[in-house]
């Protein structure tokens, strides 16, 4: 199972952590894993290319964590919109494949 955890500061999403493999199918044929990866990776690219957000990232096999380190409100607002769009996509996948992806939210951690 893949677990995606969203971290909030107030109402803003300021970090995302994804870990594990969905296990829906074998590597290279796992459509659930591919969908989750595409949504998360697109959001992280948008944080860089659209929001121009400064981030701290950790990536390794089966694990990704990204925390926004920018402090100006315009960047944080744009980043939050991007991450909330990512959340909507992940919720949709999770509702269709609840045994393979779990979405968790942690409030006011940072």
Backbone as ProteinMPNN parsed JSONL, in Angstrom:
{"seq_chain_A": "XXXXXXXXXXXXXXXXXXXXXXXXXXXXXXXXXXXXXXXXXXXXXXXXXXXXXXXXXXXXXXXXXXXXXXXXXXXXXXXXXXXXXXXXXXXXXXXXXXXXXXXXXXXXXX", "coords_chain_A": {"N_chain_A": [[0.834, -1.182, 0.0], [0.445, 2.255, -0.728], [1.071, 5.086, 1.146], [0.093, 8.362, 1.443], [0.866, 11.284, 2.954], [-0.283, 14.349, 4.094], [0.808, 17.45, 5.268], [-0.105, 20.127, 7.311], [-0.029, 23.677, 7.902], [-1.856, 25.629, 9.657], [-4.428, 26.302, 7.473], [-3.121, 25.725, 5.188], [-1.473, 23.427, 3.015], [1.708, 22.291, 3.54], [3.633, 20.404, 3.288], [4.406, 17.195, 1.888], [4.364, 13.674, 2.015], [5.156, 10.611, 0.645], [4.98, 7.138, 0.728], [5.928, 3.74, 0.261], [4.771, 0.985, -1.818], [2.122, 0.455, -4.086], [1.246, -2.137, -4.781], [-0.659, -3.103, -6.477], [-0.2, -4.288, -8.946], [2.46, -5.965, -10.746], [5.727, -4.437, -10.879], [6.103, -1.918, -13.286], [3.725, -2.485, -14.49], [1.825, -1.534, -12.895], [-0.864, 0.273, -12.59], [-2.08, 1.859, -10.661], [-0.008, 2.708, -9.012], [1.434, 4.129, -10.951], [-0.375, 6.188, -11.519], [-0.568, 7.532, -9.033], [2.114, 8.308, -8.722], [2.426, 9.986, -10.976], [0.648, 12.095, -10.398], [1.673, 13.125, -7.953], [4.36, 13.732, -8.669], [3.916, 15.624, -10.713], [2.721, 17.682, -9.245], [4.903, 18.393, -7.597], [6.711, 19.285, -9.517], [5.272, 21.512, -10.407], [5.324, 23.079, -8.097], [7.941, 23.964, -8.202], [8.221, 25.065, -10.887], [5.938, 26.66, -11.362], [4.97, 27.883, -8.943], [7.387, 28.663, -7.966], [8.534, 27.889, -5.583], [10.624, 27.478, -2.761], [11.985, 24.473, -1.652], [12.505, 21.589, 0.468], [13.659, 18.454, -0.298], [13.406, 14.91, -0.088], [14.229, 11.952, -1.582], [13.947, 8.561, -2.368], [14.001, 5.069, -3.212], [10.713, 4.092, -3.194], [9.973, 6.142, -1.468], [9.193, 9.519, -0.798], [9.542, 12.857, 0.13], [8.537, 16.163, 0.548], [8.943, 19.432, 1.531], [7.739, 22.691, 1.832], [9.71, 25.526, 1.969], [9.646, 28.179, 1.53], [8.646, 31.501, 2.498], [7.099, 33.689, 1.807], [3.839, 35.063, 1.336], [2.48, 34.994, -1.174], [3.774, 32.982, -2.667], [3.317, 30.83, -0.938], [0.517, 30.711, -1.015], [0.049, 30.059, -3.751], [1.405, 27.62, -3.864], [-0.142, 26.14, -2.082], [-2.562, 25.926, -3.488], [-1.727, 24.308, -5.617], [-0.974, 21.97, -4.21], [-3.39, 21.294, -3.031], [-4.883, 20.688, -5.287], [-3.469, 18.417, -6.068], [-4.161, 16.802, -3.902], [-6.936, 16.412, -4.375], [-6.86, 14.834, -6.708], [-5.527, 12.57, -5.693], [-7.356, 11.741, -3.734], [-9.427, 10.904, -5.367], [-8.286, 8.691, -6.692], [-7.801, 7.109, -4.446], [-10.418, 6.6, -3.587], [-11.303, 4.9, -5.556], [-9.511, 2.805, -5.402], [-9.158, 1.74, -2.669], [-7.746, -0.196, -1.212], [-5.156, 0.085, -1.928], [-4.087, 2.647, -1.833], [-3.632, 5.095, 0.61], [-4.677, 8.045, 2.116], [-3.538, 10.463, 4.286], [-3.907, 13.067, 6.723], [-2.221, 15.555, 8.502], [-2.521, 17.952, 10.858], [-1.385, 21.263, 11.617], [1.469, 20.92, 12.172], [3.849, 22.101, 11.576]], "CA_chain_A": [[0.0, 0.0, 0.0], [1.103, 3.553, -0.702], [0.484, 6.056, 2.053], [0.458, 9.747, 1.163], [0.537, 12.086, 4.132], [-0.236, 15.785, 3.871], [1.07, 18.191, 6.503], [-0.703, 21.462, 7.247], [0.232, 24.775, 8.829], [-3.144, 26.301, 9.523], [-5.226, 25.708, 6.397], [-2.244, 25.471, 4.037], [-0.637, 22.225, 2.931], [3.08, 22.771, 3.383], [4.539, 19.283, 3.058], [3.792, 15.938, 1.444], [5.219, 12.498, 2.152], [4.586, 9.415, 0.016], [5.861, 5.992, 0.968], [5.422, 2.407, -0.016], [4.35, 0.628, -3.17], [0.703, 0.112, -4.029], [1.059, -3.582, -4.83], [-1.793, -3.434, -7.335], [0.304, -5.194, -9.987], [3.913, -6.02, -10.753], [6.419, -3.222, -11.292], [6.017, -1.684, -14.723], [2.337, -2.71, -14.931], [0.982, -1.087, -11.794], [-1.512, 1.52, -13.005], [-2.368, 2.682, -9.486], [1.273, 3.324, -8.67], [1.744, 5.103, -11.996], [-1.266, 7.338, -11.348], [-0.138, 8.256, -7.828], [3.407, 8.919, -9.031], [2.228, 11.081, -11.93], [0.012, 13.221, -9.717], [2.599, 13.7, -6.977], [5.499, 14.329, -9.373], [3.442, 16.828, -11.4], [2.568, 18.72, -8.218], [6.224, 18.857, -7.178], [7.24, 20.1, -10.617], [4.548, 22.786, -10.4], [5.851, 23.883, -6.994], [9.173, 24.568, -8.698], [8.096, 25.818, -12.146], [4.8, 27.591, -11.354], [4.963, 28.66, -7.7], [8.773, 29.058, -7.67], [8.676, 27.658, -4.143], [11.814, 26.817, -2.229], [11.571, 23.236, -0.986], [13.465, 20.573, 0.9], [13.152, 17.172, -0.796], [14.105, 13.653, 0.15], [13.689, 10.928, -2.48], [14.637, 7.279, -2.513], [13.082, 4.019, -3.673], [9.51, 3.911, -2.39], [9.798, 7.214, -0.487], [9.376, 10.895, -1.239], [9.065, 13.877, 1.073], [8.806, 17.517, 0.082], [8.456, 20.47, 2.445], [7.916, 24.045, 1.317], [10.48, 26.344, 2.903], [9.384, 29.589, 1.219], [7.866, 32.134, 3.559], [6.233, 34.782, 1.361], [2.453, 34.598, 1.259], [2.058, 34.695, -2.548], [4.313, 31.656, -2.992], [2.611, 29.848, -0.114], [-0.846, 30.585, -1.542], [0.115, 29.322, -5.011], [1.805, 26.257, -3.519], [-1.287, 25.492, -1.458], [-3.505, 25.58, -4.559], [-1.141, 23.165, -6.327], [-1.041, 20.777, -3.366], [-4.796, 20.913, -2.852], [-5.264, 20.01, -6.535], [-2.883, 17.083, -5.948], [-4.995, 16.084, -2.933], [-8.184, 16.019, -5.044], [-6.539, 13.699, -7.577], [-5.214, 11.406, -4.861], [-8.605, 11.287, -3.124], [-10.174, 10.186, -6.393], [-7.646, 7.377, -6.854], [-8.029, 6.37, -3.207], [-11.81, 6.122, -3.52], [-11.436, 3.789, -6.497], [-8.579, 1.733, -5.052], [-8.876, 1.967, -1.247], [-6.817, -1.183, -0.66], [-3.826, 0.31, -2.482], [-3.591, 3.978, -1.492], [-4.227, 5.69, 1.807], [-4.376, 9.467, 2.234], [-3.604, 10.909, 5.67], [-3.672, 14.497, 6.908], [-1.734, 15.942, 9.818], [-2.749, 19.396, 10.999], [-0.58, 22.14, 12.483], [2.696, 20.275, 12.618], [4.974, 23.005, 11.363]], "C_chain_A": [[0.879, 1.246, 0.0], [0.343, 4.455, 0.257], [1.006, 7.435, 1.671], [-0.04, 10.57, 2.336], [0.727, 13.556, 3.794], [-0.091, 16.485, 5.212], [0.595, 19.632, 6.321], [-0.082, 22.395, 8.279], [-0.999, 25.656, 8.691], [-3.963, 25.574, 8.471], [-4.383, 25.338, 5.175], [-1.541, 24.128, 4.139], [0.786, 22.714, 2.686], [4.1, 21.64, 3.221], [3.739, 18.061, 2.638], [4.839, 14.834, 1.588], [4.486, 11.321, 1.525], [5.553, 8.262, 0.26], [5.144, 4.69, 0.683], [5.054, 2.219, -1.48], [2.91, 0.128, -3.094], [0.475, -1.387, -4.009], [-0.127, -4.009, -5.681], [-1.402, -4.447, -8.41], [1.821, -5.181, -9.905], [4.499, -4.704, -11.255], [6.407, -3.098, -12.817], [4.615, -1.871, -15.277], [1.327, -2.19, -13.918], [0.378, 0.285, -12.118], [-1.83, 2.43, -11.823], [-1.103, 3.42, -9.057], [1.637, 4.41, -9.684], [0.891, 6.358, -11.843], [-0.847, 8.183, -10.149], [1.165, 8.997, -8.11], [3.255, 10.123, -9.967], [1.626, 12.306, -11.249], [0.985, 13.902, -8.75], [3.766, 14.388, -7.679], [5.101, 15.601, -10.122], [3.273, 17.972, -10.405], [3.925, 19.268, -7.786], [6.898, 19.685, -8.266], [6.579, 21.477, -10.644], [4.997, 23.669, -9.241], [7.101, 24.631, -7.434], [8.912, 25.526, -9.857], [6.985, 26.86, -12.156], [4.849, 28.49, -10.116], [6.339, 29.241, -7.369], [9.058, 28.946, -6.172], [10.025, 27.023, -3.831], [11.328, 25.599, -1.449], [12.775, 22.458, -0.483], [12.881, 19.246, 0.465], [14.052, 16.03, -0.371], [13.44, 12.621, -0.748], [14.587, 9.706, -2.453], [13.587, 6.256, -2.927], [11.908, 3.869, -2.7], [9.245, 5.006, -1.372], [10.064, 8.575, -1.117], [8.812, 11.816, -0.174], [9.472, 15.23, 0.522], [8.152, 18.501, 1.037], [8.74, 21.828, 1.823], [8.637, 24.863, 2.375], [10.336, 27.834, 2.602], [8.529, 30.186, 2.329], [6.948, 33.253, 3.064], [4.837, 34.269, 1.031], [1.997, 34.273, -0.159], [2.537, 33.3, -2.957], [3.581, 30.578, -2.204], [1.181, 29.643, -0.6], [-0.874, 29.771, -2.827], [0.468, 27.86, -4.757], [0.642, 25.481, -2.923], [-2.324, 25.079, -2.495], [-3.01, 24.344, -5.308], [-1.3, 21.889, -5.498], [-2.471, 20.351, -3.074], [-5.354, 20.26, -4.114], [-4.704, 18.585, -6.541], [-3.738, 16.227, -5.015], [-6.282, 15.579, -3.574], [-7.949, 14.806, -5.943], [-6.259, 12.431, -6.789], [-6.455, 10.86, -4.162], [-9.426, 10.47, -4.12], [-9.596, 8.787, -6.606], [-7.918, 6.51, -5.619], [-9.456, 5.837, -3.112], [-12.042, 4.949, -4.468], [-10.594, 2.582, -6.146], [-8.191, 1.826, -3.575], [-7.923, 0.959, -0.61], [-5.372, -0.908, -1.056], [-3.241, 1.679, -2.189], [-4.377, 4.53, -0.315], [-3.754, 7.135, 1.895], [-4.579, 9.867, 3.681], [-3.318, 12.401, 5.742], [-3.269, 14.752, 8.351], [-1.789, 17.452, 9.905], [-1.75, 20.033, 11.96], [0.669, 21.483, 13.074], [3.867, 21.216, 12.532], [4.63, 24.399, 11.787]], "O_chain_A": [[1.925, 1.283, 0.648], [-0.881, 4.568, 0.182], [2.216, 7.648, 1.587], [-1.226, 10.55, 2.667], [1.768, 13.956, 3.273], [-0.782, 16.153, 6.175], [0.866, 20.266, 5.301], [0.329, 21.979, 9.362], [-1.15, 26.357, 7.691], [-4.169, 24.364, 8.567], [-4.88, 24.71, 4.241], [-1.073, 23.737, 5.209], [1.04, 23.461, 1.741], [5.291, 21.894, 3.037], [2.566, 17.91, 2.979], [6.024, 15.031, 1.321], [3.324, 11.067, 1.842], [6.758, 8.376, 0.04], [3.93, 4.566, 0.843], [5.03, 3.167, -2.265], [2.533, -0.546, -2.135], [-0.402, -1.866, -3.29], [-0.556, -5.161, -5.609], [-2.174, -5.347, -8.741], [2.398, -4.465, -9.087], [3.837, -3.952, -11.971], [6.67, -4.064, -13.534], [4.336, -1.467, -16.406], [0.121, -2.387, -14.07], [1.024, 1.319, -11.942], [-1.847, 3.652, -11.974], [-1.138, 4.617, -8.774], [2.096, 5.487, -9.306], [1.387, 7.47, -12.02], [-0.78, 9.409, -10.241], [1.302, 10.173, -7.776], [3.89, 11.157, -9.761], [2.055, 13.431, -11.503], [1.098, 15.128, -8.743], [4.124, 15.511, -7.322], [5.874, 16.559, -10.16], [3.644, 19.109, -10.697], [4.081, 20.478, -7.626], [7.577, 20.67, -7.974], [7.244, 22.487, -10.876], [5.045, 24.89, -9.386], [7.296, 25.793, -7.08], [9.337, 26.681, -9.811], [7.078, 27.848, -12.885], [4.778, 29.714, -10.23], [6.449, 30.189, -6.592], [9.73, 29.793, -5.583], [10.499, 26.144, -4.552], [10.373, 25.688, -0.677], [13.902, 22.643, -0.943], [11.742, 18.927, 0.807], [15.275, 16.157, -0.303], [12.225, 12.433, -0.687], [15.813, 9.804, -2.507], [12.399, 6.574, -2.98], [12.102, 3.557, -1.525], [8.392, 4.842, -0.5], [11.025, 8.757, -1.865], [7.728, 11.576, 0.357], [10.606, 15.422, 0.084], [6.956, 18.412, 1.317], [9.846, 22.084, 1.346], [8.228, 24.892, 3.535], [10.853, 28.665, 3.349], [7.786, 29.479, 3.01], [6.1, 33.725, 3.822], [4.681, 33.166, 0.508], [1.196, 33.356, -0.34], [1.772, 32.527, -3.533], [3.26, 29.522, -2.75], [0.685, 28.516, -0.597], [-1.72, 28.89, -2.985], [-0.111, 26.964, -5.371], [0.459, 24.301, -3.222], [-2.903, 23.997, -2.395], [-3.79, 23.437, -5.597], [-1.71, 20.852, -6.02], [-2.735, 19.163, -2.888], [-6.205, 19.375, -4.026], [-5.384, 17.652, -6.969], [-4.005, 15.061, -5.307], [-6.68, 14.438, -3.341], [-8.741, 13.864, -5.943], [-6.698, 11.345, -7.169], [-6.594, 9.646, -4.011], [-10.042, 9.469, -3.756], [-10.342, 7.812, -6.69], [-8.227, 5.325, -5.74], [-9.673, 4.736, -2.607], [-12.891, 4.098, -4.204], [-10.915, 1.46, -6.539], [-7.011, 1.977, -3.262], [-7.348, 1.244, 0.44], [-4.459, -1.584, -0.581], [-2.027, 1.864, -2.283], [-5.604, 4.444, -0.255], [-2.562, 7.412, 1.762], [-5.648, 9.646, 4.25], [-2.575, 12.937, 4.92], [-3.882, 14.242, 9.289], [-1.165, 18.149, 9.105], [-1.334, 19.441, 12.956], [0.893, 21.489, 14.284], [4.791, 21.132, 13.342], [5.462, 25.3, 11.68]]}, "name": "protein", "num_of_chains": 1, "seq": "XXXXXXXXXXXXXXXXXXXXXXXXXXXXXXXXXXXXXXXXXXXXXXXXXXXXXXXXXXXXXXXXXXXXXXXXXXXXXXXXXXXXXXXXXXXXXXXXXXXXXXXXXXXXXX"}
